[in-house]
Each structure stands twice: as structure tokens, then as C-alpha cells.
């Protein structure tokens, strides 16, 4: 069945919104948020400036949309990678999410710059929509750590929120240094090493693992 005119219109609208957010991500990352105007973004996106206001009420509204859309794109990649595979191991899932986030940043450095060098260190991160996007990602870590603890893979004394803070803090630092110093290392490879070292601290001792299996 051919799509209806309404569905085609909705699709075009969604595509135009994504183009605007992509343009904002690129310019915010390369020039900085303060140095980028809505006129600049509309020009790069190839849309008339008045049309931009059909999607975003002001610049701050567009700034908030950047992490929302990029985290959604990351989740879509995670879901696509997971389709057709079955893994019930929460530790494996946790590692996959951590590493694929770094892969996404490596492949989209403008997003990395705008979030880790512009939004995260600024007051903008307190904006409710940005905070929700970050919290949703962080809670994925918390839930997987909890499940790993319940299965005896991680120390039962481990605080899931502390583990999440260690992982996200490490990811933020690795990314910020990678961006600030012109990518001096392989971001994903360094991230794998960081994750593996942190995870060793999360695990139960051999004695604890034997007790968990009894």
C-alpha cells in the first residue's frame, strides 16, 4: 500500500527536523554554541530560517534537542547491533553499551565536542530535557550492574550508582582528552582497556564467586 499524503508529509517533517539537529550538532561542535546563530544552522540545514521555528521555539530548545537526538541515534545503533543476537549476560551488555557509545563518539566527533566540551561542563546540562537524556543513559548502566550483582558476577557490596559514576566519569574524561588534544589515542581501544580495568574492581572475589554458586 502506498503511503498516504499525510504520512509522506510527516516523514518529510521528521527528515527536516533531523537535518536541522544534524546541522546544529556540527556547528555547535565546531564553532561552539555561543558562536553559532540560528541563521547559520538554517543555512547549513538548507531550510528557510522561519521554517526552523516550526520545530524549535528558540536556540535553547535546539540545544536541548542535540543530546536527545544523538542519544536516540545511539540507542537505535545498539538495538540494531543486538537484533538477531541473544545475550542474557548483563556484564556483556554493559560492556557493549559502553564501547558502542565510544564508537558513536569516534564516528561523530562533532557530537562529542558539543556534548563533552560545551554542554556537559556548562549550566546547560541542568536543562530538564538534557538531564533526562543523560539520566536515561546512566540508568541503563545502573540496571545492568544491579543484574550482574544479583547473578553473582559483581561484588554484592558494589553500589550500582557508584559503578555508573566510575564508568561515565571515565568515559567523559577519555573523550574530553581525546578531543582537546587532537585525538592522541584510539578512543575505542583505550575505552576497552578502561572498562576492563574498572570491571575487575566490580567483580566478586574467587571466594565470593564460589559462595554465590552454592
MDAnalysis code that builds the backbone (N, CA, C; Angstrom):
import MDAnalysis as mda
import numpy as np

u = mda.Universe.empty(642, n_residues=214, atom_resindex=np.repeat(np.arange(214), 3), trajectory=True)
u.add_TopologyAttr("name", ["N", "CA", "C"] * 214)
u.add_TopologyAttr("resid", np.arange(1, 215))
u.add_TopologyAttr("resname", ["UNK", "UNK", "UNK", "UNK", "UNK", "UNK", "UNK", "UNK", "UNK", "UNK", "UNK", "UNK", "UNK", "UNK", "UNK", "UNK", "UNK", "UNK", "UNK", "UNK", "UNK", "UNK", "UNK", "UNK", "UNK", "UNK", "UNK", "UNK", "UNK", "UNK", "UNK", "UNK", "UNK", "UNK", "UNK", "UNK", "UNK", "UNK", "UNK", "UNK", "UNK", "UNK", "UNK", "UNK", "UNK", "UNK", "UNK", "UNK", "UNK", "UNK", "UNK", "UNK", "UNK", "UNK", "UNK", "UNK", "UNK", "UNK", "UNK", "UNK", "UNK", "UNK", "UNK", "UNK", "UNK", "UNK", "UNK", "UNK", "UNK", "UNK", "UNK", "UNK", "UNK", "UNK", "UNK", "UNK", "UNK", "UNK", "UNK", "UNK", "UNK", "UNK", "UNK", "UNK", "UNK", "UNK", "UNK", "UNK", "UNK", "UNK", "UNK", "UNK", "UNK", "UNK", "UNK", "UNK", "UNK", "UNK", "UNK", "UNK", "UNK", "UNK", "UNK", "UNK", "UNK", "UNK", "UNK", "UNK", "UNK", "UNK", "UNK", "UNK", "UNK", "UNK", "UNK", "UNK", "UNK", "UNK", "UNK", "UNK", "UNK", "UNK", "UNK", "UNK", "UNK", "UNK", "UNK", "UNK", "UNK", "UNK", "UNK", "UNK", "UNK", "UNK", "UNK", "UNK", "UNK", "UNK", "UNK", "UNK", "UNK", "UNK", "UNK", "UNK", "UNK", "UNK", "UNK", "UNK", "UNK", "UNK", "UNK", "UNK", "UNK", "UNK", "UNK", "UNK", "UNK", "UNK", "UNK", "UNK", "UNK", "UNK", "UNK", "UNK", "UNK", "UNK", "UNK", "UNK", "UNK", "UNK", "UNK", "UNK", "UNK", "UNK", "UNK", "UNK", "UNK", "UNK", "UNK", "UNK", "UNK", "UNK", "UNK", "UNK", "UNK", "UNK", "UNK", "UNK", "UNK", "UNK", "UNK", "UNK", "UNK", "UNK", "UNK", "UNK", "UNK", "UNK", "UNK", "UNK", "UNK", "UNK", "UNK", "UNK", "UNK", "UNK", "UNK", "UNK", "UNK", "UNK", "UNK", "UNK", "UNK", "UNK"])
u.atoms.positions = np.array([
    [0.848, -1.196, 0.000],
    [0.000, 0.000, 0.000],
    [0.886, 1.249, 0.000],
    [0.597, 2.176, -0.881],
    [1.367, 3.408, -0.979],
    [1.104, 4.287, 0.239],
    [2.129, 4.993, 0.729],
    [1.929, 5.872, 1.882],
    [0.965, 6.993, 1.553],
    [0.176, 7.383, 2.526],
    [-0.789, 8.458, 2.333],
    [-0.072, 9.803, 2.292],
    [-0.713, 10.835, 1.711],
    [-0.100, 12.173, 1.700],
    [0.274, 12.657, 3.106],
    [-0.569, 12.318, 4.097],
    [-0.283, 12.740, 5.469],
    [0.998, 12.087, 5.983],
    [1.153, 10.790, 5.714],
    [2.354, 10.095, 6.169],
    [3.601, 10.610, 5.463],
    [3.469, 10.916, 4.182],
    [4.595, 11.489, 3.453],
    [4.982, 12.850, 4.031],
    [3.973, 13.635, 4.380],
    [4.234, 14.949, 4.968],
    [4.929, 14.798, 6.318],
    [4.459, 13.839, 7.119],
    [5.076, 13.604, 8.427],
    [6.520, 13.141, 8.273],
    [6.761, 12.281, 7.275],
    [8.119, 11.801, 7.044],
    [9.038, 12.946, 6.641],
    [8.567, 13.800, 5.750],
    [9.366, 14.948, 5.324],
    [9.655, 15.868, 6.513],
    [8.656, 16.032, 7.371],
    [8.822, 16.878, 8.548],
    [9.879, 16.301, 9.485],
    [9.841, 14.980, 9.705],
    [10.827, 14.321, 10.562],
    [12.227, 14.435, 9.976],
    [12.318, 14.274, 8.654],
    [13.619, 14.376, 7.995],
    [14.183, 15.790, 8.096],
    [13.312, 16.777, 7.948],
    [13.774, 18.164, 8.048],
    [14.240, 18.455, 9.473],
    [13.515, 17.956, 10.451],
    [13.930, 18.171, 11.846],
    [15.294, 17.536, 12.105],
    [15.493, 16.321, 11.600],
    [16.781, 15.646, 11.785],
    [17.904, 16.422, 11.104],
    [17.622, 17.004, 9.929],
    [18.642, 17.796, 9.233],
    [19.020, 19.029, 10.046],
    [18.037, 19.638, 10.674],
    [18.311, 20.823, 11.493],
    [19.167, 20.443, 12.702],
    [18.813, 19.349, 13.357],
    [19.587, 18.913, 14.532],
    [21.001, 18.510, 14.121],
    [21.131, 17.841, 12.980],
    [22.462, 17.451, 12.493],
    [23.318, 18.683, 12.203],
    [22.699, 19.699, 11.611],
    [23.434, 20.939, 11.328],
    [23.836, 21.638, 12.621],
    [22.922, 21.647, 13.596],
    [23.232, 22.264, 14.884],
    [24.365, 21.517, 15.583],
    [24.331, 20.197, 15.540],
    [25.386, 19.393, 16.161],
    [26.736, 19.720, 15.546],
    [26.759, 19.812, 14.232],
    [28.026, 20.090, 13.530],
    [28.563, 21.474, 13.882],
    [27.696, 22.481, 13.833],
    [28.164, 23.845, 14.072],
    [28.460, 24.102, 15.548],
    [27.622, 23.589, 16.438],
    [27.899, 23.751, 17.866],
    [29.229, 23.097, 18.222],
    [29.481, 21.926, 17.618],
    [30.711, 21.216, 17.914],
    [31.940, 21.917, 17.363],
    [31.828, 22.520, 16.202],
    [32.998, 23.127, 15.547],
    [33.219, 24.587, 15.930],
    [32.131, 25.309, 16.177],
    [32.276, 26.736, 16.495],
    [32.016, 27.041, 17.965],
    [31.240, 26.195, 18.614],
    [30.765, 26.494, 19.952],
    [29.327, 26.990, 19.885],
    [28.576, 26.762, 20.961],
    [27.166, 27.142, 20.977],
    [27.001, 28.653, 20.896],
    [27.782, 29.385, 21.683],
    [27.638, 30.844, 21.727],
    [27.974, 31.504, 20.393],
    [28.868, 30.886, 19.643],
    [29.318, 31.489, 18.378],
    [28.472, 31.065, 17.179],
    [27.442, 30.285, 17.416],
    [26.605, 29.780, 16.322],
    [25.215, 30.390, 16.406],
    [24.746, 30.932, 15.304],
    [23.412, 31.535, 15.266],
    [22.418, 30.575, 14.622],
    [21.159, 30.832, 14.860],
    [20.115, 30.032, 14.205],
    [20.153, 30.244, 12.690],
    [20.556, 31.420, 12.261],
    [20.693, 31.674, 10.823],
    [21.756, 30.761, 10.225],
    [22.878, 30.598, 10.929],
    [23.936, 29.689, 10.476],
    [23.399, 28.267, 10.329],
    [22.641, 27.841, 11.324],
    [22.123, 26.465, 11.333],
    [21.126, 26.262, 10.199],
    [20.237, 27.216, 10.023],
    [19.243, 27.108, 8.948],
    [19.937, 27.034, 7.590],
    [20.986, 27.837, 7.413],
    [21.724, 27.843, 6.140],
    [22.371, 26.482, 5.887],
    [23.034, 25.931, 6.898],
    [23.686, 24.635, 6.713],
    [22.664, 23.524, 6.483],
    [21.527, 23.600, 7.172],
    [20.486, 22.579, 7.013],
    [19.735, 22.713, 5.696],
    [19.881, 23.865, 5.037],
    [19.183, 24.073, 3.777],
    [17.712, 24.336, 3.937],
    [17.345, 25.028, 5.035],
    [15.933, 25.353, 5.272],
    [15.812, 26.855, 5.522],
    [14.687, 27.457, 5.167],
    [14.496, 28.878, 5.471],
    [14.471, 29.077, 6.993],
    [15.013, 30.187, 7.454],
    [15.049, 30.450, 8.892],
    [13.657, 30.377, 9.528],
    [12.600, 30.941, 8.915],
    [11.274, 30.837, 9.539],
    [10.823, 29.382, 9.731],
    [11.246, 28.484, 8.827],
    [10.863, 27.083, 8.961],
    [11.484, 26.444, 10.192],
    [12.665, 26.926, 10.590],
    [13.319, 26.372, 11.775],
    [12.435, 26.564, 13.006],
    [11.718, 27.692, 13.040],
    [10.852, 27.970, 14.192],
    [9.595, 27.101, 14.201],
    [9.348, 26.379, 13.135],
    [8.247, 25.407, 13.148],
    [8.601, 24.206, 14.027],
    [9.894, 24.008, 14.275],
    [10.364, 22.839, 15.026],
    [10.948, 23.194, 16.391],
    [11.530, 24.382, 16.490],
    [12.196, 24.768, 17.736],
    [11.827, 26.209, 18.067],
    [11.422, 26.430, 19.309],
    [10.938, 27.766, 19.659],
    [12.057, 28.789, 19.772],
    [13.273, 28.320, 20.130],
    [14.410, 29.225, 20.243],
    [15.699, 28.412, 20.219],
    [16.813, 29.083, 20.392],
    [18.109, 28.414, 20.323],
    [18.280, 27.403, 21.450],
    [17.831, 27.749, 22.658],
    [17.969, 26.829, 23.788],
    [17.186, 25.547, 23.552],
    [16.036, 25.663, 22.917],
    [15.230, 24.495, 22.577],
    [16.000, 23.576, 21.631],
    [16.720, 24.171, 20.685],
    [17.518, 23.395, 19.737],
    [18.732, 22.777, 20.431],
    [19.359, 23.529, 21.349],
    [20.486, 22.984, 22.112],
    [20.045, 21.729, 22.861],
    [18.880, 21.761, 23.473],
    [18.372, 20.602, 24.221],
    [18.071, 19.419, 23.311],
    [17.712, 19.710, 22.062],
    [17.384, 18.622, 21.131],
    [18.616, 17.852, 20.685],
    [19.794, 18.467, 20.749],
    [21.008, 17.812, 20.263],
    [21.327, 16.543, 21.051],
    [21.413, 16.584, 22.405],
    [21.642, 15.323, 23.120],
    [20.486, 14.345, 22.999],
    [19.267, 14.848, 22.972],
    [18.114, 13.952, 22.796],
    [18.258, 13.125, 21.525],
    [18.495, 13.806, 20.414],
    [18.551, 13.121, 19.121],
    [19.777, 12.217, 19.002],
    [20.903, 12.664, 19.539],
    [22.104, 11.837, 19.420],
    [22.037, 10.608, 20.310],
    [21.453, 10.729, 21.494],
    [21.276, 9.538, 22.330],
    [20.275, 8.579, 21.679],
    [19.237, 9.116, 21.053],
    [18.289, 8.241, 20.347],
    [18.982, 7.508, 19.206],
    [19.855, 8.210, 18.483],
    [20.604, 7.574, 17.399],
    [21.505, 6.478, 17.949],
    [22.116, 6.730, 19.106],
    [22.946, 5.712, 19.751],
    [22.109, 4.496, 20.126],
    [20.926, 4.728, 20.705],
    [20.057, 3.605, 21.079],
    [19.630, 2.801, 19.856],
    [19.368, 3.491, 18.755],
    [18.991, 2.773, 17.532],
    [20.134, 1.878, 17.063],
    [21.360, 2.365, 17.174],
    [22.514, 1.547, 16.798],
    [22.663, 0.344, 17.726],
    [22.438, 0.558, 19.014],
    [22.524, -0.542, 19.977],
    [21.471, -1.605, 19.676],
    [20.255, -1.156, 19.383],
    [19.176, -2.096, 19.074],
    [19.458, -2.846, 17.787],
    [19.998, -2.140, 16.789],
    [20.320, -2.785, 15.518],
    [21.410, -3.826, 15.702],
    [22.416, -3.497, 16.508],
    [23.515, -4.442, 16.747],
    [23.036, -5.655, 17.536],
    [22.039, -5.446, 18.414],
    [21.560, -6.539, 19.258],
    [20.554, -7.437, 18.543],
    [19.960, -6.947, 17.450],
    [18.944, -7.741, 16.753],
    [19.562, -9.012, 16.187],
    [18.898, -10.110, 16.431],
    [19.383, -11.389, 15.931],
    [20.372, -12.062, 16.861],
    [20.768, -11.379, 17.932],
    [21.669, -11.995, 18.906],
    [20.958, -12.079, 20.243],
    [21.268, -13.104, 20.974],
    [20.661, -13.291, 22.286],
    [21.779, -13.381, 23.312],
    [21.857, -12.407, 24.186],
    [22.814, -12.463, 25.273],
    [22.112, -12.042, 26.556],
    [22.103, -12.955, 27.501],
    [21.463, -12.674, 28.776],
    [22.485, -12.225, 29.815],
    [23.736, -12.076, 29.385],
    [24.796, -11.727, 30.311],
    [24.810, -10.213, 30.520],
    [24.428, -9.724, 31.700],
    [24.388, -8.271, 31.900],
    [25.762, -7.626, 31.811],
    [26.811, -8.376, 32.175],
    [28.163, -7.823, 32.070],
    [28.537, -7.586, 30.609],
    [28.155, -8.503, 29.742],
    [28.421, -8.332, 28.312],
    [27.614, -7.160, 27.748],
    [26.371, -7.050, 28.163],
    [25.540, -5.942, 27.701],
    [26.101, -4.598, 28.160],
    [26.582, -4.555, 29.398],
    [27.162, -3.330, 29.935],
    [28.388, -2.916, 29.129],
    [29.230, -3.867, 28.820],
    [30.433, -3.578, 28.035],
    [30.064, -3.092, 26.626],
    [29.059, -3.743, 26.028],
    [28.630, -3.356, 24.681],
    [28.149, -1.907, 24.651],
    [27.332, -1.523, 25.642],
    [26.810, -0.161, 25.681],
    [27.946, 0.845, 25.838],
    [28.875, 0.544, 26.734],
    [29.999, 1.432, 26.986],
    [30.851, 1.616, 25.725],
    [31.207, 0.506, 25.094],
    [32.089, 0.567, 23.922],
    [31.377, 1.181, 22.736],
    [30.123, 0.861, 22.530],
    [29.407, 1.410, 21.373],
    [29.171, 2.906, 21.521],
    [29.068, 3.387, 22.743],
    [28.990, 4.835, 22.935],
    [30.278, 5.492, 22.459],
    [31.425, 4.902, 22.795],
    [32.696, 5.440, 22.338],
    [32.831, 5.340, 20.820],
    [32.328, 4.264, 20.245],
    [32.352, 4.144, 18.785],
    [31.508, 5.242, 18.141],
    [30.371, 5.531, 18.757],
    [29.493, 6.582, 18.227],
    [30.192, 7.938, 18.297],
    [30.872, 8.203, 19.408],
    [31.608, 9.466, 19.549],
    [32.743, 9.536, 18.533],
    [33.485, 8.432, 18.380],
    [34.579, 8.401, 17.401],
    [34.068, 8.704, 15.993],
    [32.909, 8.150, 15.663],
    [32.360, 8.335, 14.321],
    [31.632, 9.671, 14.168],
    [31.312, 10.317, 15.296],
    [30.598, 11.601, 15.281],
    [31.291, 12.578, 16.232],
    [32.523, 12.981, 15.902],
    [33.281, 13.823, 16.831],
    [32.640, 15.185, 17.103],
    [31.842, 15.702, 16.160],
    [31.156, 16.968, 16.419],
    [30.198, 16.812, 17.596],
    [29.514, 15.672, 17.650],
    [28.639, 15.389, 18.792],
    [29.463, 15.312, 20.073],
    [30.601, 14.650, 20.014],
    [31.456, 14.567, 21.191],
    [31.867, 15.942, 21.686],
    [32.262, 16.814, 20.762],
    [32.703, 18.149, 21.162],
    [31.565, 18.972, 21.759],
    [30.397, 18.938, 21.114],
    [29.311, 19.773, 21.617],
    [28.825, 19.284, 22.976],
    [28.823, 17.969, 23.189],
    [28.313, 17.488, 24.476],
    [29.363, 17.565, 25.571],
    [30.545, 16.976, 25.346],
    [31.538, 16.856, 26.410],
    [32.337, 18.131, 26.657],
    [32.431, 19.011, 25.661],
    [33.190, 20.249, 25.844],
    [32.305, 21.485, 25.951],
    [31.034, 21.378, 25.511],
    [30.151, 22.541, 25.545],
    [29.016, 22.373, 26.560],
    [28.242, 21.305, 26.409],
    [27.048, 21.143, 27.246],
    [27.385, 20.626, 28.638],
    [28.158, 19.531, 28.703],
    [28.408, 18.873, 29.992],
    [29.076, 19.799, 31.005],
    [30.085, 20.607, 30.633],
    [30.727, 21.465, 31.634],
    [29.940, 22.732, 31.967],
    [28.811, 22.970, 31.300],
    [28.102, 24.241, 31.442],
    [26.795, 24.070, 32.209],
    [26.153, 25.208, 32.454],
    [24.856, 25.184, 33.138],
    [23.780, 24.550, 32.278],
    [24.024, 24.418, 30.972],
    [23.008, 23.858, 30.073],
    [22.616, 22.438, 30.471],
    [23.547, 21.715, 31.109],
    [23.249, 20.329, 31.465],
    [22.123, 20.238, 32.492],
    [21.836, 21.353, 33.167],
    [20.745, 21.339, 34.151],
    [19.371, 21.420, 33.488],
    [19.354, 21.747, 32.197],
    [18.073, 21.818, 31.485],
    [17.386, 20.453, 31.547],
    [16.095, 20.437, 31.848],
    [15.392, 19.189, 32.153],
    [15.489, 18.156, 31.033],
    [15.342, 18.590, 29.786],
    [15.376, 17.627, 28.676],
    [16.761, 17.015, 28.523],
    [17.794, 17.822, 28.711],
    [19.157, 17.293, 28.622],
    [19.410, 16.325, 29.765],
    [18.974, 16.696, 30.953],
    [19.171, 15.833, 32.117],
    [18.460, 14.495, 31.940],
    [17.266, 14.527, 31.376],
    [16.534, 13.265, 31.149],
    [17.285, 12.358, 30.189],
    [17.858, 12.944, 29.124],
    [18.600, 12.131, 28.157],
    [19.815, 11.492, 28.813],
    [20.520, 12.259, 29.646],
    [21.694, 11.727, 30.339],
    [21.279, 10.683, 31.365],
    [20.216, 10.978, 32.117],
    [19.762, 10.047, 33.155],
    [19.328, 8.710, 32.564],
    [18.668, 8.769, 31.421],
    [18.226, 7.522, 30.793],
    [19.422, 6.643, 30.453],
    [20.470, 7.266, 29.935],
    [21.670, 6.504, 29.595],
    [22.327, 5.952, 30.864],
    [22.459, 6.783, 31.885],
    [23.079, 6.335, 33.125],
    [22.312, 5.214, 33.789],
    [20.980, 5.264, 33.711],
    [20.169, 4.221, 34.347],
    [20.316, 2.869, 33.651],
    [20.679, 2.873, 32.367],
    [20.982, 1.605, 31.690],
    [22.143, 0.916, 32.397],
    [23.159, 1.693, 32.769],
    [24.296, 1.139, 33.492],
    [23.862, 0.600, 34.854],
    [23.081, 1.420, 35.569],
    [22.664, 1.036, 36.919],
    [21.910, -0.287, 36.909],
    [20.961, -0.430, 35.987],
    [20.152, -1.647, 35.948],
    [20.990, -2.872, 35.594],
    [21.920, -2.721, 34.665],
    [22.765, -3.859, 34.285],
    [23.732, -4.233, 35.411],
    [24.250, -3.246, 36.122],
    [25.116, -3.540, 37.268],
    [24.318, -4.268, 38.343],
    [23.109, -3.810, 38.604],
    [22.254, -4.492, 39.589],
    [22.023, -5.950, 39.209],
    [21.761, -6.175, 37.931],
    [21.508, -7.548, 37.481],
    [22.759, -8.401, 37.616],
    [23.919, -7.820, 37.298],
    [25.180, -8.565, 37.435],
    [25.458, -8.901, 38.890],
    [25.123, -7.985, 39.801],
    [25.283, -8.262, 41.231],
    [24.363, -9.395, 41.653],
    [23.113, -9.339, 41.190],
    [22.136, -10.371, 41.561],
    [22.557, -11.755, 41.083],
    [23.281, -11.799, 39.971],
    [23.719, -13.088, 39.413],
    [25.068, -13.538, 39.970],
    [25.653, -12.741, 40.845],
    [26.911, -13.120, 41.457],
    [28.142, -12.753, 40.666],
    [27.969, -12.001, 39.582],
    [29.114, -11.627, 38.772],
    [29.887, -10.456, 39.338],
    [29.190, -9.566, 40.052],
    [29.823, -8.417, 40.680],
    [29.663, -8.529, 42.188],
    [30.573, -7.900, 42.896],
    [30.558, -7.901, 44.353],
    [29.217, -7.389, 44.867],
    [28.618, -8.118, 45.783],
    [27.305, -7.739, 46.294],
    [27.351, -6.419, 47.067],
    [28.556, -5.992, 47.479],
    [28.692, -4.725, 48.203],
    [28.823, -3.535, 47.255],
    [28.915, -3.794, 45.973],
    [29.090, -2.727, 44.990],
    [27.831, -1.877, 44.890],
    [27.990, -0.570, 44.990],
    [26.885, 0.373, 44.802],
    [26.707, 0.592, 43.299],
    [25.550, 0.230, 42.716],
    [25.355, 0.393, 41.266],
    [25.529, 1.829, 40.792],
    [25.149, 2.792, 41.629],
    [25.293, 4.193, 41.231],
    [26.755, 4.628, 41.245],
    [27.531, 4.077, 42.171],
    [28.958, 4.369, 42.176],
    [29.619, 3.765, 40.937],
    [29.240, 2.538, 40.602],
    [29.782, 1.894, 39.394],
    [29.438, 2.711, 38.153],
    [28.200, 3.195, 38.074],
    [27.783, 4.023, 36.944],
    [28.603, 5.304, 36.885],
    [28.845, 5.929, 38.041],
    [29.639, 7.158, 38.078],
    [31.069, 6.913, 37.615],
    [31.642, 5.780, 38.013],
    [33.004, 5.444, 37.593],
    [33.075, 5.254, 36.081],
    [32.094, 4.555, 35.526],
    [32.081, 4.296, 34.085],
    [31.850, 5.579, 33.291],
    [30.838, 6.350, 33.697],
    [30.534, 7.570, 32.952],
    [31.621, 8.620, 33.144],
    [32.188, 8.691, 34.355],
    [33.283, 9.629, 34.584],
    [34.495, 9.292, 33.739],
    [34.813, 7.997, 33.666],
    [35.935, 7.569, 32.833],
    [35.690, 7.859, 31.371],
    [34.469, 7.599, 30.911],
    [34.130, 7.865, 29.511],
    [34.249, 9.357, 29.201],
    [33.748, 10.193, 30.105],
    [33.811, 11.643, 29.889],
    [35.258, 12.121, 29.818],
    [36.094, 11.633, 30.733],
    [37.485, 12.084, 30.761],
    [38.239, 11.620, 29.509],
    [38.074, 10.353, 29.160],
    [38.736, 9.840, 27.957],
    [38.351, 10.651, 26.727],
    [37.060, 10.937, 26.622],
    [36.562, 11.657, 25.444],
    [37.065, 13.098, 25.425],
    [37.014, 13.768, 26.581],
    [37.455, 15.159, 26.639],
    [38.934, 15.286, 26.253],
    [39.777, 14.404, 26.788],
    [41.209, 14.450, 26.457],
    [41.419, 14.148, 24.979],
    [40.698, 13.174, 24.469],
    [40.794, 12.790, 23.049],
    [40.456, 13.971, 22.154],
    [39.439, 14.734, 22.535],
    [39.018, 15.879, 21.734],
    [39.954, 17.073, 21.896],
    [40.357, 17.346, 23.121],
    [41.172, 18.530, 23.393],
    [42.586, 18.417, 22.835],
    [43.098, 17.195, 22.793],
    [44.483, 17.004, 22.367],
    [44.593, 16.324, 20.996],
    [43.629, 16.638, 20.138],
    [43.673, 16.197, 18.732],
    [43.783, 14.689, 18.588],
    [42.973, 13.981, 19.350],
    [42.818, 12.531, 19.222],
    [44.157, 11.794, 19.334],
    [44.826, 11.900, 20.495],
    [46.164, 11.311, 20.640],
    [46.182, 9.796, 20.787],
    [45.029, 9.180, 20.900],
    [44.973, 7.723, 21.037],
    [43.706, 7.198, 20.376],
    [43.673, 5.890, 20.220],
    [42.473, 5.225, 19.695],
    [41.431, 5.226, 20.807],
    [40.378, 6.016, 20.628],
    [39.386, 6.206, 21.683],
    [38.731, 4.899, 22.095],
    [38.368, 4.083, 21.132],
    [37.667, 2.837, 21.442],
    [38.596, 1.838, 22.127],
    [39.811, 1.741, 21.621],
    [40.777, 0.813, 22.222],
    [41.083, 1.213, 23.662],
    [41.288, 2.514, 23.903],
    [41.551, 2.979, 25.259],
    [40.320, 2.766, 26.148],
    [39.141, 2.936, 25.568],
    [37.913, 2.708, 26.321],
    [37.740, 1.251, 26.721],
    [38.123, 0.339, 25.842],
    [38.049, -1.082, 26.173],
    [38.957, -1.405, 27.354],
    [40.165, -0.840, 27.330],
    [41.094, -1.079, 28.438],
    [40.550, -0.495, 29.739],
    [39.984, 0.717, 29.665],
    [39.413, 1.342, 30.853],
    [38.280, 0.496, 31.415],
    [37.368, 0.071, 30.549],
    [36.236, -0.719, 31.021],
    [36.721, -2.002, 31.700],
    [37.643, -2.698, 31.064],
    [38.101, -3.972, 31.614],
    [38.777, -3.793, 32.971],
    [39.516, -2.705, 33.129],
    [40.170, -2.451, 34.416],
    [39.146, -2.092, 35.489],
    [38.174, -1.265, 35.137],
    [37.135, -0.928, 36.103],
    [36.303, -2.147, 36.474],
    [35.998, -2.955, 35.472],
    [35.141, -4.096, 35.756],
    [35.819, -5.101, 36.681],
    [37.134, -5.202, 36.584],
    [37.825, -6.104, 37.504],
    [37.616, -5.683, 38.953],
    [37.476, -4.386, 39.158],
    [37.208, -3.888, 40.510],
    [35.766, -4.166, 40.942],
    [34.875, -4.368, 39.973],
    [33.466, -4.630, 40.299],
    [33.215, -6.090, 40.682],
    [34.071, -6.974, 40.206],
    [33.786, -8.399, 40.326],
    [33.920, -8.895, 41.756],
    [33.260, -9.998, 42.009],
    [33.415, -10.666, 43.294],
    [34.758, -11.375, 43.314],
    [35.270, -11.626, 44.485],
    [36.489, -12.410, 44.617],
    [36.197, -13.853, 44.262],
    [37.237, -14.650, 44.052],
    [37.039, -16.073, 43.757],
    [36.249, -16.744, 44.871],
    [36.566, -16.372, 46.106],
    [35.844, -16.941, 47.246],
    [34.377, -16.550, 47.194],
    [34.126, -15.271, 46.842],
    [32.739, -14.814, 46.757],
    [31.984, -15.492, 45.635],
    [32.672, -15.750, 44.499],
    [32.004, -16.420, 43.382],
    [31.639, -17.850, 43.756],
    [32.534, -18.538, 44.470],
    [32.199, -19.915, 44.874],
    [31.006, -19.920, 45.819],
    [30.961, -18.926, 46.711],
    [29.840, -18.867, 47.633],
    [28.535, -18.579, 46.898],
    [28.611, -17.728, 45.870],
    [27.400, -17.367, 45.122],
    [26.847, -18.544, 44.356],
    [27.726, -19.510, 43.983],
    [27.272, -20.652, 43.215],
    [26.711, -21.770, 44.076],
    [26.884, -21.691, 45.385],
    [26.385, -22.761, 46.264],
    [24.869, -22.700, 46.404],
])
